[in-house]
Amino acid sequence: MKLTVIGGGLAGCEAAWQAAERGVEVVLHEMRPILSTGAHRTGKLAELVCSNSLGSNLQNRASGLLKAELRQLRSLLIDCADASAIPAGGALAVDREQFSDRVEDKLTSHPKIDIIRQEIQTIPLSPAILATGPLTSQNLSEKLLAFTDHEHLFFFDAIAPVIEYGSINFDVAFRADRYDYDKINEGDYINCPFDKDRYQEFLNALIQAKRIPLQTFETEIDDGVDAGTETYFQRCQPIEVLAQKGERALLFGPLRPVGLIDPRTGRRPYAVVQLRQDTLTGDLYNLVGFQTNLTHAEQARVFRMIPGLENVKFQRFGQMHRNTYLAAPKLLDNTLAFHKQPGLFVAGQLSGTEGYAGNIASGLVAGINAAHYLLGKPPLQLPVTTMTGALIHYITHAEIKSFQPMKAMFGLLPDPDQTQRLKKIERYKFYAERALTDLDNYIKHHLTT
């Protein structure tokens, strides 16, 4: 019997690979480029829609620990990301096109994987994995609404602009990483420093700037939320929405200046906009934390108020789109399968995992569990002391009233008594060492095939 995987994003590709590597015949359905979305730009598998960063690579950071676990679990997509990495300080950032090309080459050449380009409009029979992502098509979204008895949630997400390197004014901007991460080089990030007066002018313009009305694909599904209601995911709010929370909100968010010294003044700037490399060639950079729903004209006007970007050229403007996810704590068990239909698994942001690495992790778990379901093996249930296990446990056990997609964070891990006296850095080191040890033991006893 073949396994059906719907969705060729990060989670679907990882799931297909994990199942195929265990000897299962996989049919991977991806509707692009036959049917596009409101955010994708290509028809490639595993296209990165928002940032090109997968987060920290440091194991004393939650996202870094998650990626370390995924490497232990032999994740295809993390391997492709490592092979496509570009300079980003302590983070894992990739060349988008190289990353997608590597993933697609691996899947298309796998003898157990058949890729079909078409939209799936109905809930598939088991065994199957739904990994259609936050931009699930209207037809399938309607079927999901009926299938889940309208336990179907959504929030609005936004994409940051990408600019041309050659248009940055380096008479103002400077290269540096926070806290001199790499003192050998001059820094992987480009920093645009504000003084207090220019920051205030920028903030006022940002708050008053015109926004794009919600697009039809964002309101055409009746989710029980009034059309036009703006429900934002707290960890990925548009920059203009965050700015409305107070004069200092950006200073403690994406424009925080801590750990940076302007070499021209010898002082820390009042605020800083950071630019992160977006391609291996270094010709494009994105504005870190600048997800936005401003009109294109307003983005050009307001973002050129950033010091060093006065004459910047935009390769891509930011935009906002609707991200769809399920009420996983009510609908899914801890194998990521539906309670009401065993053998039908969910992976990626549709399941409630957030962040690239989190979506890859859920795809890995769903792919292995779907293969085990077909092969008659016990399901993968990773220890909750691991970041992967804790993340899956959270999305399937959280309080439904406050449930939102969840990224990797140390607060998900159990906190034994001996860590209460530890400082935060020492506690995070303990978490990481415990997680990787427990995962290694689990792999030896349960995943030795």
Legacy VTK file of the C-alpha trace (Angstrom):
# vtk DataFile Version 3.0
C-alpha trace
ASCII
DATASET POLYDATA
POINTS 449 float
0.000 0.000 0.000
1.250 3.486 -0.866
1.456 6.474 1.451
-0.117 9.710 0.197
1.571 12.952 1.249
-0.241 16.174 0.357
1.938 19.265 0.317
5.481 19.808 -0.925
6.593 22.317 1.685
9.148 21.710 4.421
7.022 19.287 6.430
5.670 17.345 3.458
9.101 16.895 1.892
10.629 15.735 5.178
7.707 13.373 5.797
7.932 11.868 2.310
11.670 11.313 2.670
11.444 9.694 6.110
8.727 7.275 4.980
10.534 6.422 1.741
13.789 5.807 3.584
11.931 3.135 5.565
10.905 1.331 2.403
7.417 2.797 1.963
6.147 3.758 -1.498
5.240 7.463 -1.345
3.128 9.615 -3.641
3.829 13.298 -2.925
1.200 15.755 -4.224
2.069 19.443 -4.676
-0.397 21.823 -6.309
2.210 24.400 -7.358
2.848 25.560 -10.066
-0.546 24.389 -11.378
-2.225 26.388 -8.596
-0.233 29.055 -6.800
-0.808 30.696 -3.411
-0.880 34.268 -2.194
2.718 34.097 -1.004
4.781 31.562 -2.966
6.809 32.794 -5.929
7.888 29.508 -7.558
6.691 25.957 -8.058
9.705 24.472 -6.290
9.422 22.023 -3.422
10.392 23.324 0.026
10.255 26.974 -1.037
11.008 29.311 1.858
8.252 31.927 1.799
9.221 34.223 4.670
12.729 34.556 6.105
15.707 32.622 4.777
16.871 31.897 8.334
16.135 28.677 10.204
17.122 30.315 13.479
20.040 29.867 15.837
22.541 27.049 15.404
23.715 27.313 19.004
22.652 24.414 21.218
22.039 26.728 24.173
19.201 28.261 22.097
15.932 26.393 21.710
15.945 26.471 17.910
19.594 25.412 17.877
18.838 22.440 20.099
15.938 21.452 17.857
18.202 21.451 14.802
20.841 19.432 16.667
18.166 16.823 17.429
17.037 16.787 13.806
20.596 16.128 12.719
20.700 13.150 15.102
17.427 11.944 13.570
18.910 12.282 10.054
16.628 14.990 8.774
16.935 15.480 5.033
15.941 19.147 5.099
18.366 20.139 7.838
21.089 18.374 5.871
20.092 20.358 2.768
20.035 23.563 4.820
23.543 22.902 6.176
24.753 22.308 2.609
23.107 25.579 1.429
24.197 27.731 4.363
25.306 31.330 3.946
26.924 33.635 6.556
24.514 34.569 9.365
26.515 34.777 12.565
25.289 32.079 14.952
22.180 31.356 12.872
21.528 28.890 10.062
20.502 30.946 7.039
20.378 29.523 3.532
20.399 30.511 -0.099
16.713 29.988 -0.862
17.130 28.663 -4.385
20.006 26.326 -3.552
18.077 24.937 -0.606
14.921 24.240 -2.618
16.939 22.772 -5.482
18.759 20.375 -3.150
15.528 19.171 -1.570
13.820 18.721 -4.926
16.806 16.858 -6.390
16.846 14.450 -3.439
13.135 13.697 -3.633
12.875 13.394 -7.404
15.795 10.963 -7.483
14.473 8.731 -4.679
13.211 5.420 -6.124
10.364 5.210 -3.585
8.947 8.715 -4.176
6.587 9.708 -6.974
5.825 13.450 -7.235
2.524 14.533 -8.792
1.716 18.183 -9.495
-1.990 18.607 -8.816
-4.384 20.071 -6.278
-5.991 17.584 -3.914
-9.476 18.828 -3.063
-10.695 16.134 -0.661
-9.543 14.557 2.587
-7.490 11.507 1.590
-8.054 7.978 2.835
-5.510 6.488 5.228
-2.602 6.057 5.107
-1.878 9.696 4.328
-0.225 12.844 5.628
-1.751 16.310 5.338
1.083 18.837 5.089
-0.594 21.528 3.032
0.788 24.266 5.205
-0.540 27.663 6.194
-1.737 28.425 2.669
-3.987 25.414 2.223
-6.152 25.827 -0.888
-9.750 27.015 -0.605
-11.174 23.683 -1.780
-9.264 21.618 0.751
-9.820 24.195 3.506
-13.572 23.808 3.053
-13.258 20.027 3.332
-11.122 20.420 6.457
-13.771 22.635 8.019
-16.382 19.932 7.540
-14.023 17.109 8.556
-13.015 18.819 11.817
-16.524 20.002 12.746
-15.320 23.598 12.278
-12.507 23.240 14.814
-10.410 25.161 12.321
-8.332 28.175 13.274
-6.245 30.763 11.498
-4.049 33.814 11.976
-2.482 36.369 9.673
1.216 36.173 8.906
3.487 38.580 7.043
6.618 38.533 4.884
9.578 40.927 5.092
10.957 42.873 2.109
14.139 41.860 0.264
16.490 44.574 -1.019
19.504 44.837 -3.334
22.913 44.919 -1.648
24.314 47.422 -4.123
21.747 50.034 -3.113
22.752 50.117 0.577
24.588 53.256 1.730
27.682 52.086 3.618
28.582 55.619 4.555
25.913 55.036 7.203
25.353 51.280 7.483
28.017 49.048 9.036
28.732 45.347 9.361
28.703 43.711 12.805
27.214 40.822 14.754
25.731 41.293 18.182
28.298 40.937 20.971
31.108 40.407 18.436
29.986 36.861 17.690
32.872 36.392 15.217
35.732 38.807 15.939
37.812 37.510 13.018
35.428 38.887 10.402
33.676 42.238 10.383
30.244 40.663 10.840
27.579 38.822 8.864
24.794 41.353 9.471
24.492 44.843 8.000
23.253 47.367 10.570
21.382 50.606 9.919
21.714 52.846 13.024
19.121 55.361 14.254
19.569 58.276 16.584
16.594 59.144 18.768
15.139 61.870 16.539
15.282 59.822 13.326
13.814 56.831 15.131
10.862 58.918 16.303
10.243 60.226 12.778
10.400 56.686 11.387
8.091 55.349 14.091
5.447 58.014 13.448
5.559 57.413 9.693
5.322 53.649 10.182
2.258 53.888 12.407
0.459 56.265 10.030
1.328 54.441 6.794
-1.395 52.909 4.607
-1.949 49.151 4.666
-3.116 46.730 2.004
-6.737 45.550 2.505
-7.066 41.847 3.271
-7.059 39.855 0.066
-10.034 37.729 -0.918
-8.249 34.449 -0.269
-7.808 35.605 3.327
-11.526 36.089 4.028
-13.360 33.703 1.716
-13.423 30.818 4.214
-15.969 31.308 6.998
-13.988 30.334 10.087
-16.343 31.946 12.547
-14.269 35.144 12.521
-15.686 38.342 11.078
-14.289 39.212 7.660
-11.527 41.744 7.968
-10.687 40.873 11.565
-6.914 40.981 11.936
-5.742 38.044 14.051
-1.952 38.023 14.131
0.393 35.321 15.348
2.158 36.942 18.299
5.657 35.873 17.226
5.359 37.180 13.672
3.406 40.425 13.855
3.675 43.009 11.078
6.199 45.683 12.000
3.514 48.392 11.830
1.289 46.489 14.284
4.160 46.017 16.722
4.954 49.737 16.438
1.460 50.592 17.667
2.123 48.879 20.998
4.179 51.785 22.295
7.113 54.050 21.553
9.652 51.511 22.838
8.064 48.320 21.496
10.421 48.170 18.507
13.398 48.988 20.722
12.778 45.777 22.642
11.921 43.900 19.450
13.474 43.833 15.971
15.163 47.246 16.349
16.893 46.487 19.643
20.452 47.907 19.597
21.956 45.717 22.334
25.312 44.123 21.556
26.093 46.506 18.679
28.540 49.417 18.550
28.578 51.892 15.660
32.253 52.055 14.613
31.836 55.674 13.499
30.687 56.917 16.909
32.051 54.251 19.254
28.629 54.150 20.919
25.579 51.951 20.826
22.915 53.381 18.468
19.505 54.338 19.802
17.936 51.726 17.492
19.162 49.446 14.695
17.578 47.783 11.682
19.515 44.631 10.798
19.850 43.255 7.271
20.514 39.544 6.748
22.063 37.989 3.635
19.403 36.276 1.515
21.445 34.612 -1.249
24.780 32.809 -1.440
26.111 35.456 -3.819
25.272 38.187 -1.304
23.428 40.351 -3.820
20.171 40.359 -1.840
19.431 41.091 1.836
16.216 40.993 3.872
15.074 43.367 6.611
15.132 41.275 9.791
11.815 41.382 11.641
10.170 43.641 9.050
7.174 41.512 8.127
4.639 43.994 6.860
1.283 44.629 5.244
1.967 48.215 4.136
1.184 49.124 0.542
4.143 48.846 -1.781
4.325 52.603 -2.202
4.325 53.113 1.567
7.002 50.460 2.060
9.204 52.308 -0.418
8.553 55.660 1.287
8.763 54.610 4.937
11.571 52.043 4.734
13.744 54.529 2.849
13.617 56.583 6.050
15.887 53.947 7.586
19.456 55.314 7.783
21.527 53.721 5.024
18.483 52.748 2.948
17.698 56.204 1.545
18.010 55.023 -2.067
17.449 51.316 -1.559
16.084 49.152 -4.383
13.477 46.539 -3.480
13.745 43.110 -5.064
10.558 42.006 -3.267
8.098 43.986 -1.170
6.652 42.561 2.029
3.123 41.180 2.163
0.619 39.577 4.519
-1.265 36.308 4.058
-3.574 34.042 5.978
-1.934 31.102 7.730
-4.213 28.167 8.447
-3.782 25.692 11.287
-5.889 23.122 13.108
-6.989 22.907 16.717
-4.453 20.136 17.212
-5.008 19.564 20.952
-8.618 18.516 20.232
-8.042 16.762 16.927
-4.689 14.972 17.031
-3.024 12.343 19.205
0.653 12.469 20.129
1.633 10.583 16.970
0.149 13.502 14.940
-2.719 11.320 13.698
-6.392 12.342 13.775
-8.369 10.753 16.592
-11.285 10.196 14.223
-9.252 8.677 11.391
-6.261 6.536 12.392
-3.583 6.540 9.748
-4.308 10.118 8.655
-1.479 12.285 9.973
-0.904 16.049 9.966
2.466 17.782 9.701
3.843 21.293 9.460
2.135 24.514 10.392
-1.249 22.955 9.744
-0.557 20.860 12.866
0.358 23.882 14.974
4.152 23.826 14.800
5.706 27.183 13.982
9.084 28.062 12.506
10.960 26.297 9.746
12.760 23.850 12.043
9.557 23.111 13.948
7.716 22.311 10.736
10.554 20.053 9.609
10.425 18.300 12.985
6.701 17.616 12.724
7.185 16.348 9.179
9.881 13.981 10.369
7.674 12.640 13.175
4.620 12.286 10.925
6.655 10.607 8.176
8.168 8.042 10.517
4.830 7.372 12.198
3.027 6.950 8.889
5.687 4.446 7.806
5.400 2.611 11.123
1.602 2.552 10.751
1.986 0.846 7.380
4.711 -1.517 8.567
2.940 -2.489 11.783
5.617 -0.984 14.041
5.147 0.990 17.287
4.812 4.755 16.733
7.622 7.203 17.317
7.061 8.927 20.655
10.132 10.947 21.538
10.903 11.820 25.170
9.417 15.110 26.341
12.898 16.007 27.591
13.852 16.485 23.923
12.838 19.659 22.120
11.174 17.663 19.340
9.216 15.521 21.784
8.227 18.519 23.906
7.011 20.450 20.855
4.831 17.555 19.644
3.525 17.033 23.179
2.585 20.707 23.455
0.596 20.951 20.232
-1.366 17.806 21.099
-1.975 18.636 24.787
-2.188 22.443 25.053
-5.153 24.350 26.460
-7.329 24.902 23.400
-8.602 28.341 24.484
-5.134 29.870 24.226
-3.676 27.621 21.539
-1.495 29.207 18.864
1.232 27.673 16.694
4.295 27.051 18.823
7.983 27.442 18.101
10.745 25.607 19.905
11.326 27.160 23.325
12.974 25.968 26.506
9.788 26.642 28.456
8.293 23.514 26.854
10.845 21.253 28.531
10.290 19.729 31.994
12.236 21.577 34.672
13.693 19.185 37.270
14.456 20.448 40.755
18.223 20.508 40.268
17.998 23.314 37.706
16.223 25.757 39.994
19.523 26.996 41.418
21.182 27.295 38.014
21.602 30.519 36.079
19.764 30.713 32.772
22.822 29.938 30.634
23.703 26.932 32.794
20.082 25.753 32.801
19.874 25.895 29.010
23.144 23.970 28.743
21.683 21.323 31.057
18.525 21.111 28.945
20.546 20.659 25.760
22.857 18.000 27.182
19.935 16.086 28.673
17.917 16.299 25.455
20.693 15.033 23.206
21.583 12.224 25.627
17.959 11.111 25.979
17.474 11.282 22.210
20.594 9.215 21.581
19.331 6.560 24.003
15.902 6.570 22.372
17.387 6.177 18.894
19.525 3.233 20.032
16.550 1.422 21.556
13.734 2.346 19.148
15.164 3.479 15.806
17.972 1.046 15.146
16.519 -0.252 11.851
LINES 1 450
449 0 1 2 3 4 5 6 7 8 9 10 11 12 13 14 15 16 17 18 19 20 21 22 23 24 25 26 27 28 29 30 31 32 33 34 35 36 37 38 39 40 41 42 43 44 45 46 47 48 49 50 51 52 53 54 55 56 57 58 59 60 61 62 63 64 65 66 67 68 69 70 71 72 73 74 75 76 77 78 79 80 81 82 83 84 85 86 87 88 89 90 91 92 93 94 95 96 97 98 99 100 101 102 103 104 105 106 107 108 109 110 111 112 113 114 115 116 117 118 119 120 121 122 123 124 125 126 127 128 129 130 131 132 133 134 135 136 137 138 139 140 141 142 143 144 145 146 147 148 149 150 151 152 153 154 155 156 157 158 159 160 161 162 163 164 165 166 167 168 169 170 171 172 173 174 175 176 177 178 179 180 181 182 183 184 185 186 187 188 189 190 191 192 193 194 195 196 197 198 199 200 201 202 203 204 205 206 207 208 209 210 211 212 213 214 215 216 217 218 219 220 221 222 223 224 225 226 227 228 229 230 231 232 233 234 235 236 237 238 239 240 241 242 243 244 245 246 247 248 249 250 251 252 253 254 255 256 257 258 259 260 261 262 263 264 265 266 267 268 269 270 271 272 273 274 275 276 277 278 279 280 281 282 283 284 285 286 287 288 289 290 291 292 293 294 295 296 297 298 299 300 301 302 303 304 305 306 307 308 309 310 311 312 313 314 315 316 317 318 319 320 321 322 323 324 325 326 327 328 329 330 331 332 333 334 335 336 337 338 339 340 341 342 343 344 345 346 347 348 349 350 351 352 353 354 355 356 357 358 359 360 361 362 363 364 365 366 367 368 369 370 371 372 373 374 375 376 377 378 379 380 381 382 383 384 385 386 387 388 389 390 391 392 393 394 395 396 397 398 399 400 401 402 403 404 405 406 407 408 409 410 411 412 413 414 415 416 417 418 419 420 421 422 423 424 425 426 427 428 429 430 431 432 433 434 435 436 437 438 439 440 441 442 443 444 445 446 447 448
